[in-house]
């Protein structure tokens, strides 16, 4: 998933970097195309990694970042395999995704952060609960280990998500 804000911040900090943003959502690509960037603009493209490999050479990427997307896959292992293929031996994989929370906490946070009618927000929250609450922190760590990644750091930037920084291991 393409994260426009993160890409813009990387461009500011690492002006010499070659940046790519891939997403299955046209709106995200359009949004990113309209952001101001310092230096060269990233290459942005619609792409579904679940159906085809990314158009980048094996071992050529130094950082892969995924935000709130891996939980959507019924089987995350093919995507993790593609991330592993892309990463240089010293490359980093930064996974920022939903972690399981109790239903009352999940609904209360959604209602507190919404300007919509609480009944509508609660209804949407009940529909999305199963999607957003698929994995615990231990589940994510297990998935990464099984996909031949070693987790270097794990942190929590917000109550709903965990950040994992991992490196490729194995072959």
N, C-alpha and C positions, 0 to 999 in steps of 0.2 A: 504494500500500500504506500502510495506517495504521501508524504507529510510536507506540505508546502512551507510551513513556518520553519520546520527543522532544516529543510533544504536551504532556505534563505539564510539561516544562521550559520550553517556550514560554509556557505559561499563567502560570508563576511569573514569568518575565522580562517578559512583555507582557500584563498582566492585562486591558487594554482590547481586545486582539485577539479577533476572531471566528475560532474554530478549527473545522476540519472534519477528520474522519478517515474515509477510504473504504477498504474492503478487500473482497476476495471471500471471505475466510475468516471464518466466523461466530465462531470461537474468538478471533480478534484483536479483534473488536468487543466481545465479551463481556468479555474481559480489560480492555480500555480503559474499559468502563463501570464496572468495579469499582475503578479506580485513584482515589486521593484527588487532588483538584484544588483549587488555590487559586483562588477566584473562580468565574466561570461555567464550566460543563462544556462541552466541545466537542460539536458535533453529530457523532455517529458513525452510519455507515450501511453496510450491505452494498451494494456497487456494483461492477460489472464494466465498467471503462472501455473494455475491448476491444469491448464490444457496444453501449454507449450513452454519450453525452456525460455529463459530470458536471453536476449540477443547479445550476450557478453561472453567473453572467453573464459574458459575454466581457469580458476586461480588468479583472476585479474582484478578482483575487487577487495578493497581494504576495509570497507565498512558496509554492512547491510543493516538497515534499520526497518523494523516492522512495528507498526503501532495499531493496536486494536483490530487486528485482522486474522491472525492465525487461529483464533478460537472459532472462526466461521467455517473452517474446513472440517468435514466429517473425518477425514484422514489427513492429519498434518504432516505425516512422514514424507510424502513426495515433495512438498514445499520445503521442508527442512533439508531434504536431499539436494534440492536445487540451490539453496543457500550455501550448503556445504560445498557444492561444486564450484560456485562462484568465488568463494573466499580464497584469498592468498593464504599461504601457511601462517602468516602473522596477522591475518585479518580478524576483525571483530564482528560479531553478530549481536545487535542490540534489539532485544525483544521487549516490547512494552505492551502488555495485554491485560485483559480482565482477569480478576481472581474471584473465586467463589466467596460469596458473602451470605449471611442469613437473609431470608426474604424480607423481614421487617426493616432491617438496615438498608437493604437495596431500595425498597420502595420509599422509605423516608428520605433518603438522599436524593432520589429522583424528584420527589415532590418539592423538597427544599430548594432544588436548583432549577425548577421550572416556573415559568410565568403563566403557564396554561392552567386551566381548571384542574384542581387536584384529582377529581374523579377520572378525567381523561388521562392524566399523567399516570395514575395508578393502573388504569386499564392497559396502557402501553407498557408499563413496567412489568405487569404480570405476563404479558406476551413475550417480552424480551428477557425475562429472568432466566429461563432455561438456556438461552444463547449466551448471555453474559456471565453466567455462573457455572460454566462447564468444568473449569479446572481450578484446583487448589494450587498454592505455591509448590507443594511437593509434586503434584501432577506435572506442572511445567518443567520442574527440574528433572523428573524422570523422562519426559518426552525428549528434552534436550540431550540427556545422557544416552538414551536409546538411539538418537540420531547422530551420535558421535560428536557431541559438543561437550566441552568442559565449561561449567559456569564459573566465571571469575568473580563476579559480583552480583548481588541481588539486593534490590532496594525498593522502597515504596515511596513514590512521588505523590500519590494521591490515594485516598482510601479504597478506590475501586480497582486499581491496577498495580501490577508489579513490573519492575524493570529487571531484566536479566542481561548481563553482558557475558558473552560466551565466545570461545575460540573453537575452531575445528580440531578434532582429534581423529585418530584412526586413518583409514585410507579413503 
